């Protein structure tokens, strides 16, 4: 840090850190936005599915009894939990694979730079 201040590179260094941080924050924002969208769609999917089933059944002119309606609601309710966690599980698997690939590169990186 003293070398950066001594040679008056502090402003250039700070500007490069700010640029890198802006790129990083934009990537994190996009990632979180996609993650939240997946959870919202996962929650809304069974609701739209239930509505589509009821609309299709009534549009075909078939009667819909209370027992059929409640059974259908129960099936779609059980799907809701899985649909909420599916996008989150896919995201976490991606993070896991990314971290494992990074961990596999660490020994090679340290051996080369530390001359072990």
N, C-alpha and C positions, 0 to 999 in steps of 0.2 A: 504494500500500500504506500510505503514511503517513496518508492520509485515512481509510482503513478503521480503522486503529489509533487515530487521534486522536478519531474520533467513536464509538469503542467498538462498531464494527460487526463486529469480528473474529469473535466467536462466531456471529453470525447468518450471516456470509459463509461460515465454515467449515461450518456446518450445511447450508447450501444446496449447497456443493461436495460434501459427503458424500452428500446425497440424490441429486444428479446422478450421482455415481460409482456408487452402488448400482444405479440404473436402467441405467447403461451396462454394468456388470459382468453384470447379469442378462441383458441383450440379447446380450452377447458369449457368455455361457455357453449360452444357448439356440441361438445360431448354431452354435457348436462342437459342441454335442450333436447337432444335426440333420446337420451335416457328417460327423461320425464315424458316425452311424447309416447314412447313405447309403453310406459306404465299406464298412461291415460287411455291409450288405445286398447291395452289389455283389459282395463276395467270396463270400457265401453263396449267391447266386442260381444260379450255374452248378452248384454242388454239389447244391442241391435239384432243379434241372432234370435233372441226371444221374440222381439217385435216382428221380425221377418217371418218366423214360423207361424205366429198367430195371424198375421195379415194374409199369408199364403193360404193357410187352412180355411180362413173365413172367405177368402176370394174364390176358393174352389167350391164353396157352397156346402162344405161339410160342417156338421154341428161340432161345437166345442163345449164339452161338459166341464164342470168344475174339477172333477178328478183328473181329466186330461190336462187341463190348464195348470193345476198345481204340480202334477208330475213333470210337466215340461219346465215349469219354473224351477223345480228342484234340480233337474239335470243341468240347466244352464247356470244355476247358482254354484254347483260344484265345479263347473268349468271356470267360473270367475276367478277362483283362487289360483288355479294353474296359469291362467292367461295373464294374471297380474305379475306372477313371478317369472314367467318365461322370458320376457325381454331383459329383466334384471339378471337372470341366470346366464343368458347369452352374453351380456355385457361383462359380467364377472369372469366368465370363461375367457373372453378376449383379454382382459386385464391379467388373468393368470398366465396365459400363454406368452403375453408380452413380458411379464416379469421373469418367467422361467428362461426365455430366450436371452434376456439381459443378464441373468445370473450365470448362464453358460458362457457369456462373453467376458465376465469379470476376471476369471483366472488368466486368460490370455492377455487381457489388457494390463493387469498388474505385473505379469511376468515380463512383458515387453518394456513397460515404462520404468519398472523398478530394477530391471536387469537381474532378475532372479534366475 
